[in-house]
Amino acid sequence: MKITPRIIAHALIDTLERDPSLSVDSACESAILMLKKRCPGVAPREFLKITEREIRRRGRNSSGMLIVPNEHALKTDQISSLLSAKTGKPVEIERKTDPEIIGGAILLVNHRRIDCSVKGALSALLRACLEPLA
Protein backbone atom coordinates (compact mmCIF):
# COMPACT_ATOMS: atom_id res chain seq x y z
CA MET A 1 0.00 0.00 0.00
CA LYS A 2 1.39 3.37 -1.01
CA ILE A 3 1.56 5.94 1.78
CA THR A 4 0.14 9.25 0.53
CA PRO A 5 -0.18 12.64 2.23
CA ARG A 6 -3.93 12.03 2.51
CA ILE A 7 -3.37 8.75 4.38
CA ILE A 8 -0.96 10.51 6.76
CA ALA A 9 -3.56 13.26 7.29
CA HIS A 10 -6.21 10.61 8.08
CA ALA A 11 -3.85 8.96 10.57
CA LEU A 12 -3.15 12.31 12.25
CA ILE A 13 -6.86 13.16 12.54
CA ASP A 14 -7.78 9.68 13.78
CA THR A 15 -4.97 9.72 16.37
CA LEU A 16 -6.06 13.08 17.76
CA GLU A 17 -9.70 11.93 17.88
CA ARG A 18 -8.84 8.72 19.74
CA ASP A 19 -6.59 10.39 22.30
CA PRO A 20 -7.48 14.04 22.94
CA SER A 21 -4.83 14.21 25.68
CA LEU A 22 -2.09 14.10 23.03
CA SER A 23 -0.29 17.30 22.23
CA VAL A 24 -1.47 18.56 18.86
CA ASP A 25 2.00 20.00 18.20
CA SER A 26 3.82 16.71 18.82
CA ALA A 27 1.27 14.75 16.76
CA CYS A 28 1.72 17.22 13.88
CA GLU A 29 5.51 17.02 14.16
CA SER A 30 5.32 13.22 13.92
CA ALA A 31 3.06 13.48 10.89
CA ILE A 32 5.46 15.95 9.22
CA LEU A 33 8.41 13.60 9.88
CA MET A 34 6.49 10.72 8.31
CA LEU A 35 5.54 12.98 5.39
CA LYS A 36 9.21 13.90 4.81
CA LYS A 37 10.21 10.24 4.90
CA ARG A 38 7.38 8.77 2.80
CA CYS A 39 6.42 11.71 0.54
CA PRO A 40 9.55 13.84 0.18
CA GLY A 41 8.12 16.04 -2.60
CA VAL A 42 5.23 17.38 -0.50
CA ALA A 43 5.80 20.61 1.42
CA PRO A 44 4.53 20.94 5.00
CA ARG A 45 2.22 23.80 3.95
CA GLU A 46 0.62 21.58 1.29
CA PHE A 47 0.17 18.86 3.92
CA LEU A 48 -1.55 21.40 6.17
CA LYS A 49 -4.00 22.20 3.35
CA ILE A 50 -4.66 18.49 2.76
CA THR A 51 -5.30 17.96 6.48
CA GLU A 52 -7.64 20.96 6.70
CA ARG A 53 -9.57 19.63 3.67
CA GLU A 54 -9.94 16.22 5.30
CA ILE A 55 -11.19 17.78 8.54
CA ARG A 56 -13.77 19.83 6.63
CA ARG A 57 -14.75 16.78 4.55
CA ARG A 58 -15.54 14.92 7.75
CA GLY A 59 -17.66 17.88 8.85
CA ARG A 60 -15.91 18.46 12.13
CA ASN A 61 -12.69 19.60 13.63
CA SER A 62 -10.86 16.61 15.06
CA SER A 63 -9.00 18.28 17.89
CA GLY A 64 -11.97 19.96 19.55
CA MET A 65 -11.01 23.41 18.32
CA LEU A 66 -13.46 26.04 17.23
CA ILE A 67 -12.57 27.42 13.82
CA VAL A 68 -13.71 30.98 13.26
CA PRO A 69 -12.87 32.05 9.71
CA ASN A 70 -13.03 35.77 10.45
CA GLU A 71 -12.53 37.07 13.96
CA HIS A 72 -14.97 39.92 13.30
CA ALA A 73 -17.66 37.65 11.85
CA LEU A 74 -18.88 36.40 15.22
CA LYS A 75 -19.81 38.34 18.31
CA THR A 76 -18.83 37.25 21.80
CA ASP A 77 -22.26 35.76 22.56
CA GLN A 78 -22.18 33.73 19.34
CA ILE A 79 -18.72 32.39 20.15
CA SER A 80 -19.93 31.55 23.66
CA SER A 81 -22.94 29.61 22.36
CA LEU A 82 -20.82 27.74 19.79
CA LEU A 83 -18.27 26.76 22.45
CA SER A 84 -21.08 25.71 24.81
CA ALA A 85 -22.53 23.47 22.11
CA LYS A 86 -19.09 22.01 21.36
CA THR A 87 -18.12 21.33 24.98
CA GLY A 88 -21.58 20.61 26.40
CA LYS A 89 -20.87 22.97 29.30
CA PRO A 90 -21.76 26.60 29.95
CA VAL A 91 -19.04 28.90 28.67
CA GLU A 92 -18.13 32.31 29.98
CA ILE A 93 -15.93 34.50 27.84
CA GLU A 94 -13.36 36.63 29.56
CA ARG A 95 -11.79 39.24 27.32
CA LYS A 96 -8.24 40.41 27.87
CA THR A 97 -6.16 42.65 25.68
CA ASP A 98 -2.62 41.54 24.96
CA PRO A 99 -0.66 43.57 22.40
CA GLU A 100 1.96 40.79 22.26
CA ILE A 101 -0.31 38.57 20.12
CA ILE A 102 -0.47 41.31 17.43
CA GLY A 103 -4.02 40.39 16.36
CA GLY A 104 -6.53 37.55 16.39
CA ALA A 105 -7.40 35.67 19.55
CA ILE A 106 -6.26 32.91 21.88
CA LEU A 107 -9.06 30.72 23.19
CA LEU A 108 -8.74 28.64 26.34
CA VAL A 109 -11.26 25.79 26.28
CA ASN A 110 -11.09 23.43 29.25
CA HIS A 111 -7.34 22.88 29.44
CA ARG A 112 -6.71 23.49 25.76
CA ARG A 113 -5.12 26.57 24.32
CA ILE A 114 -6.31 27.43 20.83
CA ASP A 115 -3.99 29.96 19.27
CA CYS A 116 -5.67 31.95 16.49
CA SER A 117 -3.32 34.88 16.86
CA VAL A 118 -1.11 36.51 14.28
CA LYS A 119 1.89 35.90 16.56
CA GLY A 120 1.02 32.18 16.71
CA ALA A 121 0.75 31.97 12.91
CA LEU A 122 4.07 33.78 12.50
CA SER A 123 5.73 31.46 15.03
CA ALA A 124 4.43 28.41 13.15
CA LEU A 125 5.68 29.86 9.87
CA LEU A 126 9.08 30.53 11.43
CA ARG A 127 9.28 26.94 12.74
CA ALA A 128 8.40 25.63 9.27
CA CYS A 129 11.01 27.87 7.61
CA LEU A 130 13.73 26.81 10.05
CA GLU A 131 13.17 23.10 9.42
CA PRO A 132 16.10 21.62 7.52
CA LEU A 133 15.25 20.74 3.93
CA ALA A 134 15.55 17.04 3.18
PATI-522410 format. One line per 4 residues: number of its first residue (from 1); for each residue x, z, y of N, C-alpha, C. Coordinates in Angstrom, 3 decimals. Atoms other than C-alpha are relative to their C-alpha. Layout:
<sites>
NUM> X/Z/Y/X/Z/Y/X/Z/Y | ...
</sites>
This chain:
<sites>
1> 0.844/0.000/-1.170/0.000/0.000/0.000/0.895/0.000/1.242 | -0.790/0.095/-1.225/1.389/-1.011/3.369/-0.467/1.057/1.000 | 0.309/-1.010/-1.017/1.558/1.778/5.943/-0.062/-0.705/1.354 | 0.199/0.629/-1.306/0.139/0.533/9.248/-0.189/1.083/1.064
5> 0.257/-0.983/-1.060/-0.180/2.235/12.643/-1.411/0.589/-0.082 | 1.379/-0.491/0.116/-3.932/2.512/12.031/-0.108/1.069/-1.093 | 0.013/-0.993/1.084/-3.368/4.380/8.745/0.656/1.300/0.477 | -0.659/-1.196/-0.538/-0.958/6.763/10.508/-0.931/0.707/0.979
9> 0.965/-0.591/-0.947/-3.565/7.288/13.261/-1.102/0.740/-0.754 | 1.023/-0.667/0.821/-6.211/8.084/10.607/0.537/1.311/-0.567 | -0.589/-1.212/0.579/-3.855/10.573/8.958/0.150/1.091/1.058 | -0.141/-0.963/-1.093/-3.151/12.247/12.309/-1.349/0.625/0.340
13> 1.339/-0.493/-0.352/-6.858/12.541/13.162/-0.541/0.898/-1.106 | 0.501/-0.793/1.130/-7.779/13.784/9.676/0.722/1.344/-0.099 | -0.774/-1.242/0.069/-4.968/16.371/9.715/-0.459/0.990/1.058 | 0.438/-0.887/-1.082/-6.062/17.765/13.082/-1.427/0.496/-0.216
17> 1.367/-0.445/0.294/-9.697/17.881/11.927/-0.006/1.077/-1.074 | -0.029/-0.960/1.103/-8.837/19.736/8.720/0.580/1.341/0.413 | -0.658/-1.249/-0.393/-6.591/22.296/10.385/0.126/0.084/1.519 | -0.039/-0.070/-1.460/-7.476/22.944/14.038/1.040/0.975/0.549
21> -1.021/-0.934/-0.484/-4.828/25.680/14.213/1.351/-0.692/0.207 | -1.253/0.735/-0.184/-2.091/23.032/14.099/0.219/-0.338/1.466 | -0.349/0.425/-1.350/-0.287/22.233/17.304/-0.187/-1.512/0.090 | 0.224/1.429/-0.189/-1.472/18.856/18.565/1.326/-0.694/0.288
25> -1.297/0.589/-0.338/2.003/18.205/20.002/0.862/-0.229/-1.235 | -0.859/0.157/1.179/3.817/18.822/16.713/-0.583/-1.022/-0.972 | 0.629/0.999/0.872/1.273/16.758/14.749/0.266/-1.406/0.535 | -0.267/1.308/-0.611/1.719/13.881/17.216/1.462/-0.393/-0.164
29> -1.423/0.288/0.185/5.507/14.158/17.022/0.274/-0.471/-1.425 | -0.171/0.410/1.395/5.316/13.923/13.221/-0.528/-1.412/-0.213 | 0.580/1.338/0.136/3.057/10.889/13.482/0.910/-1.049/0.640 | -0.908/0.939/-0.675/5.457/9.219/15.950/1.256/-0.234/-0.842
33> -1.171/0.168/0.876/8.410/9.883/13.599/-0.326/-0.910/-1.176 | 0.408/0.864/1.108/6.492/8.306/10.720/-0.180/-1.436/0.493 | 0.196/1.327/-0.583/5.544/5.392/12.982/1.343/-0.707/0.179 | -1.322/0.596/-0.211/9.206/4.808/13.904/0.642/-0.419/-1.317
37> -0.602/0.290/1.300/10.213/4.897/10.241/-0.712/-1.155/-0.704 | 0.784/0.977/0.763/7.377/2.797/8.767/-0.380/-1.253/0.781 | 0.447/1.117/-0.843/6.420/0.540/11.705/0.906/-0.083/1.224 | -0.960/-0.084/-1.098/9.552/0.180/13.844/-0.317/-0.876/1.209
41> 0.298/0.882/-1.132/8.118/-2.596/16.038/-1.104/0.492/0.914 | 1.139/-0.492/-0.784/5.234/-0.501/17.379/0.468/1.104/0.943 | -0.398/-0.988/-1.013/5.801/1.416/20.613/-0.930/1.208/-0.049 | 0.852/-1.192/-0.012/4.526/5.003/20.935/-1.245/-0.155/0.869
45> 1.182/0.183/-0.862/2.220/3.953/23.798/-1.068/-0.826/-0.706 | 0.959/0.822/0.750/0.622/1.294/21.583/-0.670/0.846/-1.080 | 0.568/-0.897/1.006/0.167/3.920/18.859/-1.033/0.928/0.625 | 0.958/-0.847/-0.709/-1.553/6.168/21.403/-1.316/-0.747/0.207
49> 1.216/0.805/-0.196/-3.998/3.347/22.202/-0.758/-0.172/-1.315 | 0.629/0.159/1.319/-4.657/2.764/18.490/-0.706/1.290/-0.393 | 0.590/-1.297/0.343/-5.298/6.485/17.955/-1.243/0.271/0.839 | 1.169/-0.199/-0.865/-7.644/6.696/20.957/-1.168/-0.873/-0.447
53> 1.055/0.906/0.496/-9.566/3.666/19.635/-0.652/0.553/-1.258 | 0.539/-0.549/1.247/-9.942/5.298/16.224/-0.868/1.229/0.266 | 0.798/-1.179/-0.347/-11.195/8.544/17.783/-1.344/-0.439/0.563 | 1.259/0.494/-0.581/-13.768/6.631/19.828/-0.870/-0.665/-1.062
57> 0.750/0.676/1.060/-14.754/4.550/16.782/-0.745/1.013/-0.867 | 0.654/-1.050/0.784/-15.542/7.752/14.920/-1.076/0.717/0.805 | 1.031/-0.587/-0.845/-17.664/8.850/17.878/0.238/1.449/0.350 | -0.294/-1.387/-0.348/-15.910/12.129/18.458/1.477/0.103/0.336
61> -1.396/-0.272/-0.290/-12.687/13.629/19.598/0.472/1.015/-1.024 | -0.371/-0.799/1.163/-10.865/15.062/16.608/0.552/1.382/0.317 | -0.676/-1.269/-0.229/-8.997/17.891/18.280/-0.821/0.985/0.821 | 0.857/-0.930/-0.714/-11.968/19.553/19.962/0.149/-0.075/1.505
65> -0.191/0.123/-1.436/-11.010/18.320/23.405/-1.181/-0.720/0.635 | 1.013/0.692/-0.777/-13.463/17.230/26.041/0.708/-1.073/0.808 | -0.611/1.085/-0.747/-12.566/13.820/27.416/-0.904/-0.326/1.174 | 0.741/0.352/-1.205/-13.705/13.263/30.981/0.736/-1.177/0.622
69> -0.715/1.176/-0.466/-12.867/9.711/32.053/0.377/0.042/1.477 | -0.283/-0.074/-1.431/-13.032/10.445/35.767/-0.305/1.411/0.448 | 0.189/-1.414/-0.339/-12.532/13.962/37.066/-1.094/0.209/1.037 | 1.040/-0.140/-1.019/-14.966/13.297/39.925/-1.372/-0.410/-0.524
73> 1.266/0.503/0.531/-17.659/11.846/37.646/-0.934/1.130/-0.426 | 0.821/-1.107/0.481/-18.877/15.221/36.397/0.138/1.200/0.924 | -0.034/-1.225/-0.796/-19.807/18.313/38.335/0.292/1.178/-0.917 | -0.364/-1.191/0.757/-18.830/21.798/37.250/-1.088/0.405/-0.983
77> 1.071/-0.407/0.913/-22.261/22.563/35.755/-0.141/-0.969/-1.166 | 0.052/0.971/1.092/-22.184/19.339/33.729/1.143/0.240/-0.987 | -1.139/-0.293/0.873/-18.725/20.151/32.388/-0.290/1.256/-0.813 | 0.344/-1.248/0.680/-19.927/23.660/31.551/-0.988/-0.244/-1.132
81> 0.992/0.252/1.056/-22.943/22.359/29.613/0.592/-0.831/-1.137 | -0.651/0.783/1.057/-20.817/19.790/27.738/0.908/0.878/-0.859 | -0.873/-0.900/0.763/-18.271/22.449/26.762/-0.817/0.985/-0.826 | 0.874/-0.906/0.757/-21.085/24.807/25.709/-0.530/-0.691/-1.245
85> 0.503/0.756/1.148/-22.535/22.110/23.465/1.107/-0.227/-1.027 | -1.126/0.277/0.903/-19.086/21.358/22.006/0.440/1.254/-0.754 | -0.498/-1.227/0.626/-18.118/24.982/21.330/-1.100/0.849/-0.618 | 1.109/-0.804/0.508/-21.576/26.402/20.610/-0.058/1.386/0.620
89> -0.034/-1.298/-0.675/-20.873/29.298/22.970/-0.228/-0.218/1.490 | 0.144/0.158/-1.449/-21.761/29.948/26.596/1.373/-0.131/0.663 | -1.267/0.270/-0.664/-19.044/28.667/28.897/-0.132/0.308/1.484 | -0.061/-0.305/-1.425/-18.131/29.976/32.307/1.237/-0.686/0.553
93> -1.135/0.721/-0.568/-15.933/27.844/34.498/0.570/0.788/1.167 | -0.713/-0.687/-1.071/-13.357/29.556/36.634/0.923/-1.030/0.639 | -0.797/1.013/-0.689/-11.794/27.315/39.236/1.176/0.661/0.712 | -1.207/-0.454/-0.689/-8.242/27.867/40.407/0.704/-1.233/0.546
97> -0.756/1.105/-0.577/-6.163/25.677/42.648/1.476/0.233/-0.267 | -1.426/-0.084/0.289/-2.624/24.963/41.541/0.653/-1.311/0.424 | -0.610/1.242/-0.475/-0.664/22.398/43.565/1.081/-0.534/-0.937 | -1.050/0.425/0.929/1.956/22.265/40.790/-0.478/-1.099/-0.948
101> 0.473/0.992/0.975/-0.306/20.117/38.567/-0.228/-1.366/0.646 | 0.089/1.223/-0.795/-0.471/17.429/41.308/-1.437/-0.499/0.125 | 1.387/0.457/-0.024/-4.017/16.361/40.388/-0.582/0.134/-1.384 | 0.638/-0.120/1.301/-6.534/16.392/37.554/-0.421/1.430/-0.258
105> 0.449/-1.343/0.365/-7.397/19.552/35.667/0.674/0.442/-1.284 | -0.424/-0.587/1.269/-6.264/21.884/32.914/-1.155/0.863/-0.465 | 1.123/-0.754/0.549/-9.065/23.194/30.721/0.516/0.963/-1.051 | -0.312/-0.971/1.040/-8.740/26.342/28.644/-1.291/0.247/-0.764
109> 1.184/-0.143/0.833/-11.263/26.282/25.794/0.401/0.837/-1.201 | -0.417/-0.975/1.002/-11.091/29.252/23.433/1.479/0.283/0.228 | -1.431/-0.233/-0.173/-7.342/29.437/22.876/0.752/-1.312/0.144 | -0.618/1.312/-0.163/-6.711/25.757/23.485/0.204/-0.327/1.460
113> -0.290/0.477/-1.348/-5.116/24.324/26.566/-0.110/-1.517/-0.029 | 0.214/1.442/-0.069/-6.307/20.831/27.431/0.534/-0.460/1.350 | -0.679/0.400/-1.227/-3.988/19.273/29.965/-0.431/-1.406/0.398 | 0.455/1.283/-0.555/-5.671/16.487/31.945/0.594/-0.181/1.393
117> -0.605/0.031/-1.332/-3.322/16.864/34.883/0.966/-1.172/0.133 | -0.978/1.047/-0.270/-1.106/14.281/36.510/1.386/0.468/-0.446 | -1.295/-0.540/0.410/1.886/16.557/35.899/0.159/-0.083/-1.523 | -0.049/0.087/1.458/1.020/16.707/32.178/0.233/-1.425/-0.479
121> -0.179/1.408/0.372/0.753/12.914/31.971/1.422/-0.467/0.311 | -1.374/0.369/-0.351/4.072/12.497/33.778/1.015/0.628/-0.951 | -0.896/-0.665/0.956/5.731/15.028/31.459/-0.005/-0.727/-1.336 | 0.106/0.739/1.265/4.428/13.150/28.411/0.721/-1.342/0.101
125> -0.682/1.270/-0.208/5.677/9.868/29.855/1.512/0.198/-0.004 | -1.429/-0.300/-0.032/9.076/11.425/30.529/0.530/0.261/-1.406 | -0.432/-0.267/1.385/9.281/12.743/26.937/0.098/-1.301/-0.786 | -0.013/1.275/0.719/8.405/9.266/25.626/1.181/-0.866/0.437
129> -1.115/0.810/-0.511/11.013/7.609/27.865/1.353/0.535/-0.453 | -1.269/-0.604/0.392/13.730/10.048/26.814/0.266/-0.085/-1.494 | -0.200/0.127/1.443/13.174/9.418/23.104/1.028/-1.093/-0.263 | -0.976/1.047/0.310/16.097/7.522/21.619/-0.691/-1.190/-0.661
133> 0.569/1.207/0.595/15.254/3.934/20.738/0.626/-0.217/-1.366 | -0.511/0.201/1.357/15.550/3.176/17.042/0.390/-1.438/-0.217
</sites>
